[in-house]
Structures are given as C-alpha cells and as structure tokens.
C-alpha cells in the first residue's frame, strides 16, 4: 500500500516522498491516517540539520487507526484509534508499541499521547511531598503540560518562570497563580529573592543552559532539581562548587528514565481531562504543508506553542 512520509536531510530541509508498505507481519499492526505531533527535537533538527546529533526520526508522537492486523495479534480490531507511529500515512508497528485510545470526542490532534507519557515520567521523578514549594522553569508546550499535572498535585506554592510573556499568560489561563517574566528582572537579584523563599523542587523544562543555571541558583540547599528539559547539543556546563555546596539532588527525568510504562496512565489522564491539549495545540497542517509550517516555526511565530500534522 502507498504511504506518504518524510525524512530530514542533512541541511535540515524536509523531504516528502512516497513508499510502499506491505501487510503487517507477525505481531504487527498496520495503522492509517490520524495525526502526529511536532516535537522540539524535530524543530532543532530542521534548524541545524546533521549538526543536531542525533537527528530526529520521522515523527514519534503519532495517533492513527488500525487498518490491518498481523498474525498473532489479539486485543485490537480494525478501526480502533490508537497511539503509535510517526509522520507516515500508513505504517506497520509492533503491537507492543501501540496503545488503544478509548472512545472520545477529542480530535486526533488532541490525542498526541507520547509527550504526555513523557510528562508522566517527569512527574514520577518529582517526588513531591505535600505542601512543598515548586518552581517550574520554562512554560513552553511541555512546561504547560507539566503545569497541568502540578496543579493537580498537593503543591504548597507553585511559581512559573519564563522569558516570554505570552507563555506566562497561557500559564495563568491554565490556573497558575504566580508567574515571573525572567526577562523583566535582573537575573542575579531574581535568583537571590527566590533562593530566600526556600524552593524545595525546581522542575527545569526550559531545555536551555540559562534555565539550568537559574535552577541551580534558586533551589534551596538540600532541595531537588528535576532536569526534565533536553539541553540539545553535545555540551552543557554547571558550576561544580554551587552543586557541591548546595547539596541538592539532580534527577534526569528524560523518557529513558521511566520507572514504568507511562503510555497507559497518560491515556487515562487525557481521557479524564487532567491533561488537555486543546488550549496548547496552536498550529495544524497537512503532511504536504509541513515544510511551510516548519518555516513559520523557525521564523519565530510568536503564537506557536504546539504543532500537529494531519495524516488523513
């Protein structure tokens, strides 16, 4: 069967092409249509090309519909909506990598499960004690999802920090009671003020060196830094004296650190409304329109939070 898909070239450009997909093999399921989210990894790959090591795969935030079931597969039927796959209109996947989505009125673009599964891992590693003070550094798409989760947890005080006021406004709309625009403050003075507040946990969703530096400077001695964001590249740095004297714990809550399969709880929590992508998905396009949408994103569209590509 003909499948439309894409790949990233060494210069970062997006090449669309058509390939043939056979019937699913033993233990596989074939999916058609649906949608796939655009990850920050996709964006950095489109910006840097092969200088991004490793380059992003052709999508990993997919949702689609079961069209064929391979030998030995049980528990699925044709037409089921499931989480799995990437930027391809037809794809065969191991049934072990496909997760059923319950009946729901939510559109495909609001059932992008994979990033929510990452959020579940991040929250699992927060180790929050009831009543503790938490600072969330970075209010992009993943930061907004973390905020949705933290707002349902027994946090004593929650402070959201970013350098873009539009993101902070979105955080306020979602229920954040205290937001700080870092760009409007002297960073050293801000760090000193926040340090004095005894912040127990800093969740760093910024994916930036500046975010990591700020997290180091505001967490209380003996506190915890949850390093959720990916500082993309091959090098980052830290002040070993601050880390040693601060005595705080650093936890890497990347997807590889998961302590359980986080797709089932992510699906359950989206279905329950704990996580809601509707206010966060700001841009959609067809697969053919993906290159031009990526150009908009790289040009710095100030309204962009999350993009999703339709595979219909």
matplotlib code that plots the C-alpha trace (Angstrom):
import matplotlib.pyplot as plt

x = [0.0, 1.2, 2.3, 3.3, 6.0, 9.1, 12.7, 15.1, 18.0, 21.5, 20.7, 17.6, 15.1, 12.1, 11.8, 8.4, 8.3, 6.1, 6.9, 5.2, 4.1, 3.3, 0.9, 1.8, 4.0, 3.9, 2.9, 2.4, -0.5, -1.0, -2.2, -3.6, -4.3, -4.5, -2.0, 1.5, 2.8, 5.9, 8.5, 11.1, 13.6, 12.0, 12.4, 16.0, 16.8, 15.1, 17.2, 20.6, 20.3, 23.0, 24.7, 21.9, 23.2, 21.2, 18.8, 15.1, 13.4, 10.5, 8.0, 7.3, 4.1, 1.6, -2.0, -3.8, -6.4, -6.0, -6.4, -4.9, -3.9, -1.0, -0.7, -0.6, -2.1, -5.0, -6.9, -7.3, -9.8, -9.9, -11.0, -9.6, -7.9, -4.5, -1.4, 1.8, 3.9, 5.2, 4.9, 3.5, 0.0, 0.4, 2.8, 3.4, 4.2, 4.8, 1.6, 3.8, 4.3, 0.6, -1.8, -5.6, -7.4, -10.8, -13.9, -13.6, -14.9, -11.5, -9.9, -6.8, -4.6, -5.7, -4.7, -1.0, -0.1, 3.7, 4.6, 2.1, 3.7, 7.0, 5.2, 4.1, 7.8, 8.7, 6.1, 7.0, 10.5, 9.4, 9.0, 6.8, 6.0, 2.6, 2.9, 6.3, 7.2, 7.9, 9.3, 8.7, 11.3, 10.1, 6.4, 6.6, 4.4, 6.0, 6.1, 2.4, 1.7, 3.8, 1.9, -1.4, -0.1, 1.4, -1.8, -3.5, -0.8, -0.6, 1.9, 2.2, 3.3, 3.9, 6.0, 6.1, 9.1, 9.7, 11.2, 8.1, 5.1, 2.6, 3.6, 3.1, -0.3, -1.2, 0.0, -2.2, -5.1, -4.5, -4.5, -1.0, -1.3, 2.3, 4.2, 7.5, 8.9, 12.6, 13.4, 11.9, 14.3, 18.0, 18.7, 21.0, 18.5, 15.7, 17.7, 18.5, 14.9, 13.7, 16.5, 15.3, 11.8, 13.1, 12.2, 12.1, 11.8, 12.8, 11.4, 13.5, 11.6, 13.5, 15.9, 18.4, 21.7, 20.2, 17.3, 19.8, 21.8, 18.7, 17.5, 20.9, 20.7, 17.1, 16.8, 17.2, 20.2, 19.4, 16.5, 15.8, 16.3, 14.2, 16.0, 13.2, 14.1, 16.7, 19.6, 20.1, 23.6, 26.8, 27.8, 26.3, 28.0, 27.5, 29.2, 30.5, 31.1, 27.5, 26.3, 28.6, 27.9, 24.2, 23.9, 20.8, 19.8, 19.7, 17.4, 17.3, 13.6, 14.1, 11.9, 14.7, 14.5, 10.9, 10.2, 7.1, 5.2, 3.8, 1.6, -1.4, -1.5, -1.0, -4.0, -6.1, -5.2, -6.0, -9.3, -10.1, -9.2, -6.2, -4.1, -5.8, -4.1, -6.9, -5.5, -1.9, -2.2, -1.9, -0.9, -2.1, -1.2, -1.4, 1.7, 2.2, 2.1, 4.6, 7.7, 6.0, 4.7, 8.2, 9.5, 6.9, 8.1, 11.8, 11.0, 9.7, 5.9, 5.2, 1.9, 3.3, 3.1, 2.5, 2.1, 0.3, 0.4, -2.7, -2.0, -5.5]
y = [0.0, 3.5, 5.6, 9.3, 10.1, 12.3, 12.5, 15.2, 15.9, 17.0, 20.6, 20.4, 20.5, 18.2, 15.8, 14.4, 11.1, 8.0, 4.5, 1.1, -0.6, -4.3, -6.2, -6.3, -9.2, -11.5, -9.4, -6.2, -3.8, -1.6, 2.0, 4.5, 8.2, 10.1, 12.7, 13.3, 16.0, 18.1, 17.7, 20.3, 17.6, 18.0, 21.8, 21.7, 19.1, 21.3, 24.2, 22.5, 19.5, 16.9, 19.2, 18.0, 14.7, 12.6, 13.9, 13.5, 10.4, 11.0, 11.6, 9.8, 11.4, 9.6, 8.6, 6.5, 3.9, 0.2, -0.9, -4.4, -6.8, -9.2, -12.8, -13.5, -10.1, -10.0, -7.3, -4.9, -4.6, -2.7, 0.9, 1.2, 4.6, 4.0, 5.9, 5.0, 5.8, 8.9, 11.0, 8.4, 7.9, 4.1, 2.4, -1.1, -1.2, -3.9, -4.4, -3.9, -0.3, 0.5, 1.7, 1.7, 5.1, 5.0, 6.3, 10.0, 13.2, 14.7, 15.2, 13.4, 16.4, 16.4, 12.8, 13.2, 10.8, 10.4, 13.8, 13.3, 9.9, 11.9, 14.2, 11.3, 10.2, 13.8, 13.9, 10.4, 11.7, 14.9, 13.0, 15.8, 15.9, 17.5, 21.3, 21.8, 24.9, 24.2, 26.4, 25.4, 26.9, 27.0, 27.4, 26.0, 23.1, 20.6, 23.1, 23.8, 20.1, 19.8, 22.7, 20.9, 17.9, 20.0, 21.9, 18.6, 17.7, 18.9, 21.7, 24.4, 27.2, 27.0, 29.6, 29.5, 31.3, 32.0, 34.7, 35.0, 36.8, 35.1, 31.7, 33.0, 34.4, 30.9, 29.5, 32.0, 31.0, 27.4, 28.2, 29.4, 31.9, 33.2, 33.8, 35.6, 37.0, 36.5, 39.0, 41.8, 41.2, 41.3, 37.6, 37.7, 39.8, 37.5, 34.4, 35.8, 36.6, 33.2, 31.4, 33.1, 31.6, 28.0, 26.4, 22.6, 21.5, 23.1, 21.4, 22.7, 22.3, 25.1, 22.9, 25.7, 26.5, 29.6, 27.6, 25.1, 28.0, 29.6, 26.3, 25.9, 29.4, 29.2, 25.7, 25.6, 23.8, 20.2, 20.6, 18.9, 19.8, 17.8, 18.1, 17.5, 19.7, 18.5, 21.0, 19.9, 19.5, 17.7, 20.1, 21.9, 23.1, 23.6, 25.2, 22.2, 24.4, 25.6, 22.0, 20.7, 23.4, 23.4, 19.7, 19.4, 16.3, 16.3, 13.9, 13.3, 12.7, 12.1, 9.4, 6.9, 7.3, 6.0, 3.6, 2.2, 2.1, 5.6, 5.3, 3.7, 6.3, 9.1, 7.9, 7.5, 11.0, 12.6, 10.8, 12.1, 15.7, 16.0, 16.7, 18.9, 19.6, 21.7, 25.1, 24.1, 22.9, 26.2, 25.1, 22.3, 21.4, 18.5, 16.4, 18.3, 21.6, 20.5, 22.1, 25.5, 25.2, 24.5, 27.6, 29.6, 28.0, 28.6, 32.2, 32.7, 32.8, 34.2, 32.5, 29.0, 26.5, 23.1, 22.0, 18.8, 17.3, 15.6, 12.2, 11.8]
z = [0.0, -0.8, 2.2, 2.2, 4.6, 5.1, 6.1, 7.3, 5.1, 6.2, 5.7, 7.9, 5.0, 5.0, 2.0, 1.3, -0.5, -1.2, -0.3, -0.3, 2.9, 2.8, 5.0, 8.7, 9.8, 12.8, 15.9, 13.9, 13.4, 10.4, 11.0, 8.6, 9.0, 12.2, 13.2, 14.6, 16.8, 16.0, 18.8, 19.7, 18.5, 15.1, 15.2, 16.2, 13.5, 10.9, 12.2, 12.5, 10.1, 10.7, 13.3, 15.6, 16.9, 16.8, 14.2, 14.9, 13.5, 11.1, 13.9, 17.1, 18.5, 16.3, 16.7, 14.0, 13.1, 12.9, 9.2, 9.3, 12.0, 11.6, 12.6, 16.4, 17.4, 19.7, 21.6, 18.6, 15.8, 12.6, 13.1, 16.6, 17.3, 18.9, 19.9, 17.9, 14.9, 13.2, 10.1, 7.7, 6.3, 6.5, 8.9, 10.4, 14.1, 16.7, 18.6, 21.7, 20.7, 20.0, 22.7, 22.5, 22.9, 24.5, 22.7, 22.9, 21.2, 21.2, 17.8, 16.7, 17.3, 21.0, 21.5, 21.0, 23.8, 23.6, 25.1, 27.9, 28.6, 29.0, 31.4, 33.5, 33.8, 34.8, 37.5, 38.7, 39.4, 41.1, 44.5, 45.8, 49.5, 50.2, 50.8, 49.2, 47.1, 43.4, 40.7, 37.1, 34.8, 31.2, 30.1, 26.5, 25.4, 27.8, 30.6, 30.1, 30.4, 33.5, 34.9, 34.2, 36.2, 39.0, 39.5, 40.4, 43.0, 46.6, 45.9, 48.7, 46.3, 42.6, 40.7, 36.9, 35.2, 31.5, 29.2, 27.0, 28.5, 26.1, 27.6, 31.1, 30.1, 28.9, 32.2, 34.1, 31.9, 33.0, 36.6, 37.6, 40.4, 40.3, 37.2, 36.7, 33.4, 33.8, 31.0, 33.1, 36.1, 36.9, 36.9, 39.9, 42.0, 41.0, 41.9, 45.3, 46.0, 45.0, 46.9, 50.1, 49.6, 50.3, 47.0, 47.6, 44.0, 40.7, 37.6, 34.7, 31.5, 29.7, 27.7, 27.9, 29.6, 31.1, 32.6, 34.2, 35.6, 37.1, 38.5, 40.2, 41.8, 43.1, 44.6, 48.4, 49.9, 50.0, 47.6, 44.3, 40.6, 38.2, 34.9, 32.5, 29.5, 27.0, 26.5, 22.9, 21.8, 22.9, 25.7, 28.7, 31.8, 35.5, 38.5, 40.5, 43.6, 43.6, 43.2, 45.9, 48.4, 47.6, 48.4, 46.2, 44.3, 40.5, 38.7, 35.0, 34.1, 30.4, 28.8, 29.2, 33.0, 33.1, 36.0, 34.4, 31.1, 31.0, 27.9, 29.7, 32.6, 30.0, 28.0, 31.2, 32.3, 28.9, 28.9, 32.5, 31.5, 33.7, 30.6, 28.0, 24.7, 23.3, 24.6, 23.6, 20.0, 18.2, 14.6, 12.4, 8.8, 6.3, 5.7, 2.5, 4.4, 7.0, 5.3, 5.1, 8.6, 9.8, 8.0, 10.1, 13.3, 12.6, 11.7, 15.2, 15.1, 18.5, 18.8, 18.3, 21.2, 19.6, 16.0, 14.8, 11.3, 9.9, 8.2, 6.8]

ax = plt.figure().add_subplot(projection="3d")
ax.plot(x, y, z, "-o")
ax.set_aspect("equal")
plt.show()
